[in-house]
Amino acid sequence: MNTPETDATLRRVLTEAKVIAVVGLSQNTARPSYGVAAFLQSRGYRIVPVNPGLAGGTLLGETVYADLASIPAEIAVDMVDIFRAPEAVPGIVAEALAQLQHLRVIWMQIGVAHAGAAAEARAAGLTVIEDRCPKIEIPRLGL
């Protein structure tokens, strides 16, 4: 499922993004979502955890929200990183487009892609990255 994003696009996205909503962030430190979020946080990104089962608690020192719509408007999320099954992506993208006014990027993790949702996000002017991991791309690109 490798997708054709150029290194220039990946570099731009990872340099410009500041606040990343991590949809499907687990409290289990052995899960990839936790490791990626902790890595991103260690690199200076603000992480906004999204997990309905953990809403109201904290992960990585940040309040967990039930869904993207629950994130307060003053938290200017500019990227959504999706750790959910491909069939969940259309709903997440629709909610992101409707609720996040600063959104610029939809990022789908390794093994996650959805052509229809990606096309919808691109049509709305967003950059879409599919089937990739920022924890891999940041060191690979020397960022």
C-alpha positions as CSV (number, residue, x, y, z in Angstrom):
1,M,0.0,0.0,0.0
2,N,2.9,2.4,-0.4
3,T,1.8,5.8,-1.6
4,P,3.6,8.3,-3.8
5,E,4.1,11.2,-1.4
6,T,7.4,12.9,-2.2
7,D,10.0,13.6,0.4
8,A,9.5,17.3,-0.2
9,T,5.8,16.9,0.8
10,L,6.6,14.8,3.8
11,R,9.3,17.3,4.9
12,R,6.9,20.2,4.5
13,V,4.1,18.5,6.5
14,L,6.4,17.4,9.3
15,T,8.1,20.8,9.5
16,E,4.9,22.9,9.4
17,A,2.7,20.8,11.7
18,K,2.6,21.9,15.3
19,V,-0.5,20.3,16.9
20,I,-1.4,16.7,16.1
21,A,-4.6,15.0,17.1
22,V,-3.8,11.3,17.4
23,V,-7.0,9.3,16.8
24,G,-6.9,5.9,18.4
25,L,-4.1,6.7,20.9
26,S,-3.8,3.8,23.3
27,Q,-2.7,4.0,27.0
28,N,-0.8,0.8,26.4
29,T,2.8,1.8,26.1
30,A,3.6,-1.2,24.0
31,R,1.1,-0.1,21.3
32,P,2.5,1.7,18.2
33,S,0.1,4.6,18.7
34,Y,1.6,5.3,22.1
35,G,5.2,5.0,20.9
36,V,4.6,7.3,17.9
37,A,2.7,9.9,20.0
38,A,5.5,9.9,22.6
39,F,8.1,10.3,19.9
40,L,6.2,13.2,18.3
41,Q,5.8,14.9,21.6
42,S,9.6,14.5,22.3
43,R,10.2,16.3,19.0
44,G,8.2,19.3,20.1
45,Y,4.8,18.6,18.6
46,R,1.7,19.0,20.8
47,I,-0.2,15.8,21.0
48,V,-4.0,15.8,21.4
49,P,-5.1,12.3,22.3
50,V,-8.5,11.1,20.9
51,N,-9.9,7.9,22.3
52,P,-13.6,7.6,23.5
53,G,-12.8,4.9,26.0
54,L,-10.3,7.2,27.8
55,A,-12.0,10.6,27.4
56,G,-11.6,12.9,30.3
57,G,-8.4,11.3,31.4
58,T,-4.8,12.1,30.5
59,L,-2.2,10.5,28.2
60,L,1.3,11.9,27.8
61,G,0.2,14.8,30.0
62,E,-2.6,15.9,27.7
63,T,-6.4,15.7,28.1
64,V,-7.9,12.8,26.2
65,Y,-11.0,13.7,24.0
66,A,-13.7,11.3,23.0
67,D,-13.7,12.5,19.3
68,L,-12.4,15.3,17.2
69,A,-15.6,17.4,17.7
70,S,-14.8,17.4,21.5
71,I,-11.4,19.2,21.0
72,P,-11.8,22.9,22.1
73,A,-11.6,25.3,19.2
74,E,-8.6,27.1,20.9
75,I,-6.5,24.0,20.3
76,A,-5.5,24.7,16.8
77,V,-5.1,21.1,15.5
78,D,-3.4,21.2,12.1
79,M,-2.8,17.5,11.6
80,V,-4.8,14.4,12.3
81,D,-2.8,11.2,12.7
82,I,-5.1,8.1,12.3
83,F,-4.4,4.8,14.2
84,R,-7.7,3.2,13.3
85,A,-8.9,0.5,10.8
86,P,-9.4,1.8,7.2
87,E,-13.2,1.4,7.5
88,A,-13.2,4.1,10.3
89,V,-11.3,6.6,8.1
90,P,-14.3,8.2,6.2
91,G,-16.0,9.1,9.5
92,I,-12.8,10.5,11.0
93,V,-12.1,12.6,7.9
94,A,-15.7,13.9,7.7
95,E,-15.6,14.9,11.4
96,A,-12.1,16.5,10.9
97,L,-13.3,18.5,7.9
98,A,-16.4,19.7,9.8
99,Q,-14.8,20.5,13.2
100,L,-11.1,21.4,12.8
101,Q,-10.8,24.9,11.3
102,H,-7.0,24.9,11.3
103,L,-6.6,21.4,9.8
104,R,-4.1,21.1,7.0
105,V,-3.1,17.4,7.0
106,I,-4.7,14.0,7.3
107,W,-2.1,11.3,8.1
108,M,-2.9,7.6,8.0
109,Q,-0.5,5.3,9.7
110,I,1.1,2.2,8.2
111,G,-1.5,-0.2,7.0
112,V,-4.2,2.5,6.9
113,A,-5.5,3.9,3.6
114,H,-8.9,4.9,2.2
115,A,-9.0,6.2,-1.3
116,G,-12.5,7.8,-1.0
117,A,-11.7,9.6,2.3
118,A,-8.3,10.7,0.9
119,A,-10.0,12.1,-2.2
120,E,-12.5,14.0,-0.1
121,A,-9.8,15.5,2.1
122,R,-7.7,16.5,-0.9
123,A,-10.8,18.1,-2.5
124,A,-11.1,20.2,0.6
125,G,-7.5,21.4,0.1
126,L,-5.8,19.1,2.7
127,T,-2.6,17.2,2.2
128,V,-3.1,13.5,2.7
129,I,-0.4,11.0,3.7
130,E,-1.4,7.3,3.7
131,D,0.3,4.2,4.9
132,R,3.3,5.9,6.5
133,C,4.6,6.7,10.0
134,P,6.0,10.0,11.1
135,K,8.2,8.2,13.6
136,I,9.9,6.6,10.6
137,E,9.8,9.5,8.3
138,I,11.3,12.2,10.6
139,P,14.6,10.4,11.2
140,R,14.7,9.2,7.5
141,L,14.4,12.8,6.3
142,G,16.9,14.1,8.9
143,L,14.3,16.3,10.7
